[in-house]
């Protein structure tokens, strides 16, 4: 059963139960009030008659259908339908009722009456009013009230249909959007405008679809780029291997072909290793061994690791720690992974620097910022927004995965990595991490 029908069925059932209880309650409350009011009036009338020196009953002084009987004080009499009752009379009296007090009677018998009795000097006055008169009055009041309740219930049910439809419509639309997600049509998912918690859920689904779409595109581009990057060395290896087998290459060309095969095999192995590392960084939590990493120590070790490259290219490195950062700053991270991220970034700067690389460590509010700057030509503007994406390479790049790996490691450590070109020339890569307590 659909949610719309379930809500309306539940509300309709509840409405019927409530209206039934209200109708029954009104019935008994109204009857009780009418009987009590009539009993009070009859008691007052009895007092008035008792105080009258000469018993004279005017038609205007008594309610309609009220019977007054005066008998000697030694006679005990009840009156039914205007006459004295015999032993078979079903009229009920209350022995413990005080003199002149009316006795409320609830009975469905046709001859049931409301009776009050007062003693006078020469006898007893008994006032009697048939209850069916009171019941007819009650019915004449109760029927319009029941009609009003039924009409109100019908209006309430119609309003509930409108409100329920308004509430359920966004859920139906969300279901349709989720089916698009199920069919991997992420780009077609639309934002459903609704209020309250439904609106929050709709916003979450829309944002999730955008992220899934971006991830899906990245995966597709990764597959295409990976196939291209793997295909190139495989073609070189296959070509030279077939040439050597078919004796197309002779003499020194054979040695050159074998060298190319070895180089391309090494490059292929590096690509596969970096792709495997990226996949683990994206999916595995146990790959990180968390510890407190001293910033000064890891920066110094990074410089030691790339020192052969610096010497080969004739570059120098300048390391600067601001006054705030000239202390034992600590980052909560995996030391080996963070070292690899720094080596990838600094090694990338070595490829494009002309004379010097500057590494600056500063403390900004509660964040540690590590800035790597080179004096090269900078990053091409078309490449800058995608520099940390996979298989994005500059003119001297190798696999195009180094900076992507650095980004994955920095983000897993709770940090942020950005890149920009400086007005004075060169590129600047900044990594910002929260200070470990």
N, C-alpha and C positions, 0 to 999 in steps of 0.2 A: 504494500500500500504506500502511495506517495505521501511525503511529509505534509503536503497541503491538506490532503484528505484526513490524515491522522490528527492534525491539529484541530481541524474543524469538527471532526467526530468527537474528539475529547471535549472541546469547548461546548458543543451542542449537548452532549450527555450531562456535563456539569451544569449547564444552564437549566436543563429540564429538572434535574435534582434540586437545584436551588429554588427554582420557581415553585416546585411542588411543596417543598418544605415551607416556603414563605406563604403559600396559599393555605396550607393546613394551619400554620401558626396564626395567620390573620383570622381564619374561621373561628378558632377557639378563643382568641383574644377578644374579637368583636362580640361574640356571644356572651362571654363573661362580663364584658363592660355593659352591654345592654341589660342583662339580667340584674347586675348589681345596681345600675342606675334606676331600673324599674322598682327593685326592692326598696331602695332608699326613698323613692317617691311614695310608695305605698306606706312605708313606715311613717313618713311625715303626714300623710293623709290620715292615718290612724290616730295620730296624736291630735290632729285638728278636730277630728270627729269626737274624740274623748273629751276635749275641753269645751265642746259646744253644749250649753245647758239643755237646749232642746234639739234632739237629733233630727236634723233636716238635711237631706242629701240632695244636692242639686246636680243635675246632669253634667253641668260644666265643671264640677269639682272633681269628678272621677275620670280616670282613663276609660277609654272605650273598652267594652267587654269586661269591666270590673264589677264583681257582684258584692254587694254589702248585705250582710245578714245580721240582725240583732236578735239575740236569744237571751233567756233568763240566765243568771250567773251560775245556776246549778246545772245548766245544760252544756254539754260538750258537743259541738257540732262542727263538721267540715262541709264545705259547699262545693259541689261539682256541677257545672253548667246551670247555675242559678238555683239549685235545690239542695235540700239536705240529703246527705249520703246515707246509704244503708251499710250493712256489714260487708257487702261485696264491693264497696267503693275502693278504687286504687289510688286515691289521693294520698300523698305522703306529707307528713308533718314532722317537725323536729322537736322532740320532747325537751331538749336542753336549750332551745332558743329562748332568749329573753322576751319579756312581754312587749309586744308590738314590733318585734324584729322579723323582717321577712326572711323566708328561707329560700335561697337559690336552689333550684331544682334543674338538673340536666337529665332529660329523659326524652325518648322518642315516642313514648306512648301518646295516643291522640288526646287523652283526657288529663295529661300531666299539667299541673298548675303551680303558680307562684302564690303562696298563702302567707298572710300575716294576721295575727290575732291580738286584740287588746281588750282588757277588762274594763268595763264601765260599772256604774253604780248598780244598775239593775240587770246586768247581764254581760255579754261578750260581743265584741264587734269582730267579725272575721271578714278580711278582704282577700279576694281570690282573683288571679288573672291567668287565663290559659297561656301556657308557654308557646303554643304554636303561633300566637300573635307576635311574640318577640322573635321567634324563629323566622317568621315571614319578613319581619323588618330586617333581620340580619341578612337573609337571602337577597333582599332587594338592594342592600348595600354591598354585599360580597360579590355579586355577579359583575357589576361594573368594575370593581376592584380587580377581579380575576381577568376581565377583558383587558384592563390597562396593563396588568402584569404580562399577559400573553403578547400584547402588541409591543410592549417594551422589550420582551425577550426576543421577539422576531427582529426588531430593529437592532438590538445588540448583536444578534447572530449575523445579520447582514453586514454590520460594521466589522465584525470579526473576520468575515470573508474578505472584505476589502483590505484590512490590515494584514491578515495572513498572506494574502496574495502579494502585497507589497514587500513583506518580509521574505517570502519564499522566492520571489523572482530573482533577486541577486544570487541566491544559492543555486538556482537553476542555471544562471549565466556562468557562475563559477564552475559548475559541473562541466559546461561546454568548454570553458577555457582549459580545465584540467585534462579534458580529452585531447585537446591540442598538444598539451605537454606529453600525454601518454603516446601520442603519435609522432613525437619529436618535431612538432611544428612550433618551435619556441618563438620564432620571430612573428608569428601570427597571433600570439596571446595579447589580448587587450586588457586595459585596466577597467575593472568594474567599479563604478562610482556608487558607494553605499556608505551609510553611517554606522557608528558604533563598532562592535567587534567584527561584524561582517566586513565593514570597510577595511579594517586592519588586516583581516585574512586576505582580502582581495589585493591589497597593496603588497603583502608578503608574497602571494602567488605571482604577481606581476614582476616583482624584483627577482624572485627565484627563476622565472622564465628568462629574464634578461641575462642573468648569470649563466644559466644553462645554455642559452644561445651563444654567449661569448665562449664558454668552455667547448661547446660543440664545434664552433668555428675554429678555435685554436687546435682542437684535436684533429680536425680535418686538414688544417694547414700543416700541422705537425706531421701527419701521415704523408702528405704530399712532399713536404720538404725532406722528411726522413728517407723516403723512397728515392728522391733525387740525389741526396747526399750519399746514400749507400750505393746507388747505381753507378755513380761516377768512378769511384775506386775499383768497383767490381769489373767495370768495362775495361779499365786500364790493366788490371791483373789478368783478365781473360784474354785480352788482345796480345799482350806480351807473352803469356804462357803458350797460346796457340802459335805465335810467330816462332818462338824458340822450338816448339815441338815440330813444326813443319819446316824447320831450318831456313826460315825466312831471314832471320838475323844470323849474321856470321861474325866471328872475331869479337872485337870490342863491343859490338852492339848487343851481343848475348849478355855480356857482363852488365851493360847499361840497362838492358831489359830486366835482368834479375834484381838490380838495385831499385828499379821502379816498382817491381812487384813487392819487394820488401817494404819500401816507403808507403805504398798504398795499403799494404796489409796493416802496417802500424797505424796509419791514419784511420783505416776502417775499424781497427780494434779500439782506438781512442773514441771514435764516434759512438760505437756500441756501448762502451763503458760509461760515457757521459749520458747517453740516453737512458741507460739502466739506472744511473744515479738520479736523474731527474724523475723517473717513474717512482723510485723509492721515496724521494723527497715529497712527492705529491700524495702518496698513498699510505706509507708506513709510518707509524708513530714510534716504534721501537728502534728506528735507525739512529736516533739522537741519544747521546750519552750526556746528560745535562751536568754541568759543573759551573763553578764560579771562575771566570776567565779574567785575568789581569790584563788591562788594555795595553799598558806599556810593554809587557812581556810579549804579547802576541804581535804587536806592531814591530818590535825588534826582530822577532823570529821571521816575520814576513820579509823584511829587508834582507835578512841573511839568506833566505831561500832564493830570492831573485837576484842576489848579488852577481852571479855569473852572467846573467843577461845584461845587467847594468854595465859590467866591465866590458862585455863584448860590444855594446853599442856606445860606450864612452859617455854614459850618463851618470849624473849624481842625484842623490836623494837628500832632501832636507826635511827633517822631522821637527815639528813644533808642538809644544804642549802649552796651552794657555795657563794663566795663574790658577784659575779655578780647577783646571784639569791636571795640574801638577801634583797629583796625589794618587793614592792607590785606588784608582777607579776599577770597578769590577762589573762584568756583564754576565748575566745568566745565559749560558749557551753551551753548545757542543764545541769543545776547543778545536778538534781536528776539522770539523765542518766550517767553523768560522775562519780558521786559518786558510782553508781552501778558497773561501769566498774572497778574502783579502788578497790572496795570491792571484786569483783570476782578475780582479779589478786592477791591481798594481801592474800585473803582467800585461794587461791590455794597454795601460798608459805607457809602458815601456816601448810598445810597438810604434807609437805615434809621437812620443816626446822627441824634442830636438836636442836639448841640453840638460834639462833638470826636471825632476818630479818632486813635488812637495806634498808631504803628509802632515796634516794638522789635526790635532785632537783637542776638542774643547768641550766644556760642560755648559749646556744651555738649559736653564731651569733644572729639570730632573732628568734630562736626556744627555747621553754621551754622543757626540757627533764626531765621526771620523771622515775627514775630507781628503780626497786624493786628486791632485791637480797636475796637469802636464802643460808644457809650453808648445804643443803641436798646433796643427791647423784646426783642431776642433772636430766635432761630430757633424756630418752633413745634416742639414735641416730636415731633409726628407727621411732620414734614418733615426733622428733623435727621438720621436715618440715611440719607436718600436725597438729601441736599442737593447732592452732587456727581454725581448721576445726570443723564442727559440728559432734557431737557424737564421738569425739576422746577423750578417757579417759585413764588416768594412772591407776596404780594398786589400788589406793584409791579413784578414781574418782566416781562421782555420776551419773549425767546425760550426761556429755560430752558436755554441751552447754554453760557453764560459760565463758570460754575463747573466744568462738565464739561470744557470746553476747558482750564481752568487745571489741573485734576487730570491730564489726559492729558499736558500739557507738563511738569509737575513730576515725574511718574513717569518720563517719558522721559529726564529729566535725572538720574535716580537718586535722586530725593527722595521725600518723603512729605508729604501734605497732609491735615489733619484740621480738624474744626470742633467747637465746643462752646459752650454757654451759660455765662456767668459768674454766680456767686451774687449779685454786686452789680448784675447787669443788663447787658444787651448781649451781643453775640456775639463770639467770638474764633476766628480762623482762623490756624492755624500751618502753616508750610512749613519742612521740615527738609531740608538738603542736606549731602552729605559735602564736607569741605574739599578743594579742589583743591590738589595738591602744587605 
